[in-house]
């Protein structure tokens, strides 16, 4: 996880947002399952935003959550890759 950059941005509302997809990649878990879980959660889904970021020289829309939602979302994750657990 320490080697995985996590895109972050300040939204038009002045809040700091992070990419949960990048966290999933760092933890070795599938983004698809977490995306479904985030969108099904009434609190998390209400604060999801998409921010266009420059990635690889191209503008890409990235699903982001406000940084204050990170602890609550991370507590919902049950399994991570064994090699990440070993670093814990």
Biotite code that builds the C-alpha atoms (Angstrom):
import biotite.structure as struc

atoms = struc.array([
    struc.Atom([0.000, 0.000, 0.000], chain_id="A", res_id=1, res_name="UNK", atom_name="CA", element="C"),
    struc.Atom([2.822, 2.422, 0.777], chain_id="A", res_id=2, res_name="UNK", atom_name="CA", element="C"),
    struc.Atom([3.953, 2.115, -2.860], chain_id="A", res_id=3, res_name="UNK", atom_name="CA", element="C"),
    struc.Atom([0.511, 2.835, -4.294], chain_id="A", res_id=4, res_name="UNK", atom_name="CA", element="C"),
    struc.Atom([-0.214, 6.521, -4.933], chain_id="A", res_id=5, res_name="UNK", atom_name="CA", element="C"),
    struc.Atom([-3.735, 7.554, -3.976], chain_id="A", res_id=6, res_name="UNK", atom_name="CA", element="C"),
    struc.Atom([-5.134, 10.306, -6.173], chain_id="A", res_id=7, res_name="UNK", atom_name="CA", element="C"),
    struc.Atom([-6.651, 13.138, -4.194], chain_id="A", res_id=8, res_name="UNK", atom_name="CA", element="C"),
    struc.Atom([-8.231, 16.420, -5.233], chain_id="A", res_id=9, res_name="UNK", atom_name="CA", element="C"),
    struc.Atom([-10.039, 19.421, -3.821], chain_id="A", res_id=10, res_name="UNK", atom_name="CA", element="C"),
    struc.Atom([-13.586, 19.586, -5.133], chain_id="A", res_id=11, res_name="UNK", atom_name="CA", element="C"),
    struc.Atom([-15.510, 22.685, -6.112], chain_id="A", res_id=12, res_name="UNK", atom_name="CA", element="C"),
    struc.Atom([-17.057, 22.545, -2.652], chain_id="A", res_id=13, res_name="UNK", atom_name="CA", element="C"),
    struc.Atom([-13.613, 22.943, -1.041], chain_id="A", res_id=14, res_name="UNK", atom_name="CA", element="C"),
    struc.Atom([-13.582, 19.401, 0.381], chain_id="A", res_id=15, res_name="UNK", atom_name="CA", element="C"),
    struc.Atom([-10.642, 17.023, -0.097], chain_id="A", res_id=16, res_name="UNK", atom_name="CA", element="C"),
    struc.Atom([-11.542, 13.832, -1.969], chain_id="A", res_id=17, res_name="UNK", atom_name="CA", element="C"),
    struc.Atom([-9.664, 10.539, -2.447], chain_id="A", res_id=18, res_name="UNK", atom_name="CA", element="C"),
    struc.Atom([-9.909, 7.641, -4.880], chain_id="A", res_id=19, res_name="UNK", atom_name="CA", element="C"),
    struc.Atom([-11.244, 4.482, -3.194], chain_id="A", res_id=20, res_name="UNK", atom_name="CA", element="C"),
    struc.Atom([-10.300, 2.540, -6.329], chain_id="A", res_id=21, res_name="UNK", atom_name="CA", element="C"),
    struc.Atom([-6.611, 3.288, -5.698], chain_id="A", res_id=22, res_name="UNK", atom_name="CA", element="C"),
    struc.Atom([-6.986, 2.101, -2.097], chain_id="A", res_id=23, res_name="UNK", atom_name="CA", element="C"),
    struc.Atom([-8.525, -1.157, -3.382], chain_id="A", res_id=24, res_name="UNK", atom_name="CA", element="C"),
    struc.Atom([-5.610, -1.677, -5.754], chain_id="A", res_id=25, res_name="UNK", atom_name="CA", element="C"),
    struc.Atom([-3.158, -1.115, -2.902], chain_id="A", res_id=26, res_name="UNK", atom_name="CA", element="C"),
    struc.Atom([-4.986, -3.572, -0.658], chain_id="A", res_id=27, res_name="UNK", atom_name="CA", element="C"),
    struc.Atom([-5.263, -6.206, -3.388], chain_id="A", res_id=28, res_name="UNK", atom_name="CA", element="C"),
    struc.Atom([-9.069, -6.268, -3.376], chain_id="A", res_id=29, res_name="UNK", atom_name="CA", element="C"),
    struc.Atom([-11.428, -5.933, -6.324], chain_id="A", res_id=30, res_name="UNK", atom_name="CA", element="C"),
    struc.Atom([-12.705, -2.472, -7.080], chain_id="A", res_id=31, res_name="UNK", atom_name="CA", element="C"),
    struc.Atom([-15.918, -3.790, -8.651], chain_id="A", res_id=32, res_name="UNK", atom_name="CA", element="C"),
    struc.Atom([-17.180, -5.275, -5.376], chain_id="A", res_id=33, res_name="UNK", atom_name="CA", element="C"),
    struc.Atom([-16.303, -2.178, -3.391], chain_id="A", res_id=34, res_name="UNK", atom_name="CA", element="C"),
    struc.Atom([-17.912, 0.077, -5.997], chain_id="A", res_id=35, res_name="UNK", atom_name="CA", element="C"),
    struc.Atom([-21.173, -1.856, -5.668], chain_id="A", res_id=36, res_name="UNK", atom_name="CA", element="C"),
    struc.Atom([-20.939, -1.666, -1.868], chain_id="A", res_id=37, res_name="UNK", atom_name="CA", element="C"),
    struc.Atom([-20.257, 2.096, -1.898], chain_id="A", res_id=38, res_name="UNK", atom_name="CA", element="C"),
    struc.Atom([-23.150, 2.788, -4.259], chain_id="A", res_id=39, res_name="UNK", atom_name="CA", element="C"),
    struc.Atom([-25.515, 0.628, -2.159], chain_id="A", res_id=40, res_name="UNK", atom_name="CA", element="C"),
    struc.Atom([-24.611, 2.424, 1.076], chain_id="A", res_id=41, res_name="UNK", atom_name="CA", element="C"),
    struc.Atom([-26.980, 5.365, 1.688], chain_id="A", res_id=42, res_name="UNK", atom_name="CA", element="C"),
    struc.Atom([-24.331, 7.512, 3.387], chain_id="A", res_id=43, res_name="UNK", atom_name="CA", element="C"),
    struc.Atom([-21.383, 6.793, 1.100], chain_id="A", res_id=44, res_name="UNK", atom_name="CA", element="C"),
    struc.Atom([-23.408, 6.977, -2.113], chain_id="A", res_id=45, res_name="UNK", atom_name="CA", element="C"),
    struc.Atom([-24.782, 10.377, -1.123], chain_id="A", res_id=46, res_name="UNK", atom_name="CA", element="C"),
    struc.Atom([-21.297, 11.914, -1.063], chain_id="A", res_id=47, res_name="UNK", atom_name="CA", element="C"),
    struc.Atom([-19.672, 10.192, -4.065], chain_id="A", res_id=48, res_name="UNK", atom_name="CA", element="C"),
    struc.Atom([-18.432, 12.620, -6.677], chain_id="A", res_id=49, res_name="UNK", atom_name="CA", element="C"),
    struc.Atom([-16.619, 12.249, -9.967], chain_id="A", res_id=50, res_name="UNK", atom_name="CA", element="C"),
    struc.Atom([-13.639, 14.509, -10.573], chain_id="A", res_id=51, res_name="UNK", atom_name="CA", element="C"),
    struc.Atom([-11.779, 14.735, -13.871], chain_id="A", res_id=52, res_name="UNK", atom_name="CA", element="C"),
    struc.Atom([-8.067, 14.168, -13.256], chain_id="A", res_id=53, res_name="UNK", atom_name="CA", element="C"),
    struc.Atom([-5.084, 14.088, -15.581], chain_id="A", res_id=54, res_name="UNK", atom_name="CA", element="C"),
    struc.Atom([-3.923, 10.460, -15.650], chain_id="A", res_id=55, res_name="UNK", atom_name="CA", element="C"),
    struc.Atom([-1.323, 9.416, -18.186], chain_id="A", res_id=56, res_name="UNK", atom_name="CA", element="C"),
    struc.Atom([-1.734, 12.695, -20.042], chain_id="A", res_id=57, res_name="UNK", atom_name="CA", element="C"),
    struc.Atom([-5.489, 12.247, -20.457], chain_id="A", res_id=58, res_name="UNK", atom_name="CA", element="C"),
    struc.Atom([-8.449, 13.611, -18.543], chain_id="A", res_id=59, res_name="UNK", atom_name="CA", element="C"),
    struc.Atom([-10.212, 10.737, -16.778], chain_id="A", res_id=60, res_name="UNK", atom_name="CA", element="C"),
    struc.Atom([-13.286, 10.843, -14.607], chain_id="A", res_id=61, res_name="UNK", atom_name="CA", element="C"),
    struc.Atom([-12.418, 9.338, -11.231], chain_id="A", res_id=62, res_name="UNK", atom_name="CA", element="C"),
    struc.Atom([-14.956, 8.297, -8.596], chain_id="A", res_id=63, res_name="UNK", atom_name="CA", element="C"),
    struc.Atom([-13.992, 9.996, -5.339], chain_id="A", res_id=64, res_name="UNK", atom_name="CA", element="C"),
    struc.Atom([-15.126, 10.055, -1.719], chain_id="A", res_id=65, res_name="UNK", atom_name="CA", element="C"),
    struc.Atom([-14.573, 12.863, 0.801], chain_id="A", res_id=66, res_name="UNK", atom_name="CA", element="C"),
    struc.Atom([-11.547, 12.111, 2.986], chain_id="A", res_id=67, res_name="UNK", atom_name="CA", element="C"),
    struc.Atom([-13.676, 12.127, 6.143], chain_id="A", res_id=68, res_name="UNK", atom_name="CA", element="C"),
    struc.Atom([-15.543, 9.081, 4.774], chain_id="A", res_id=69, res_name="UNK", atom_name="CA", element="C"),
    struc.Atom([-12.337, 6.998, 4.512], chain_id="A", res_id=70, res_name="UNK", atom_name="CA", element="C"),
    struc.Atom([-12.425, 5.474, 8.034], chain_id="A", res_id=71, res_name="UNK", atom_name="CA", element="C"),
    struc.Atom([-16.073, 4.395, 7.767], chain_id="A", res_id=72, res_name="UNK", atom_name="CA", element="C"),
    struc.Atom([-15.578, 2.850, 4.330], chain_id="A", res_id=73, res_name="UNK", atom_name="CA", element="C"),
    struc.Atom([-12.332, 1.104, 5.331], chain_id="A", res_id=74, res_name="UNK", atom_name="CA", element="C"),
    struc.Atom([-14.071, -0.517, 8.313], chain_id="A", res_id=75, res_name="UNK", atom_name="CA", element="C"),
    struc.Atom([-16.402, -2.300, 5.859], chain_id="A", res_id=76, res_name="UNK", atom_name="CA", element="C"),
    struc.Atom([-13.514, -4.128, 4.145], chain_id="A", res_id=77, res_name="UNK", atom_name="CA", element="C"),
    struc.Atom([-13.275, -7.699, 5.397], chain_id="A", res_id=78, res_name="UNK", atom_name="CA", element="C"),
    struc.Atom([-10.453, -9.258, 3.340], chain_id="A", res_id=79, res_name="UNK", atom_name="CA", element="C"),
    struc.Atom([-7.234, -7.948, 1.851], chain_id="A", res_id=80, res_name="UNK", atom_name="CA", element="C"),
    struc.Atom([-4.485, -9.668, -0.102], chain_id="A", res_id=81, res_name="UNK", atom_name="CA", element="C"),
    struc.Atom([-2.336, -11.983, 2.065], chain_id="A", res_id=82, res_name="UNK", atom_name="CA", element="C"),
    struc.Atom([0.865, -10.120, 1.186], chain_id="A", res_id=83, res_name="UNK", atom_name="CA", element="C"),
    struc.Atom([-0.696, -6.868, 2.398], chain_id="A", res_id=84, res_name="UNK", atom_name="CA", element="C"),
    struc.Atom([-1.830, -8.527, 5.634], chain_id="A", res_id=85, res_name="UNK", atom_name="CA", element="C"),
    struc.Atom([1.726, -9.723, 6.236], chain_id="A", res_id=86, res_name="UNK", atom_name="CA", element="C"),
    struc.Atom([2.957, -6.101, 6.097], chain_id="A", res_id=87, res_name="UNK", atom_name="CA", element="C"),
    struc.Atom([0.389, -5.068, 8.733], chain_id="A", res_id=88, res_name="UNK", atom_name="CA", element="C"),
])
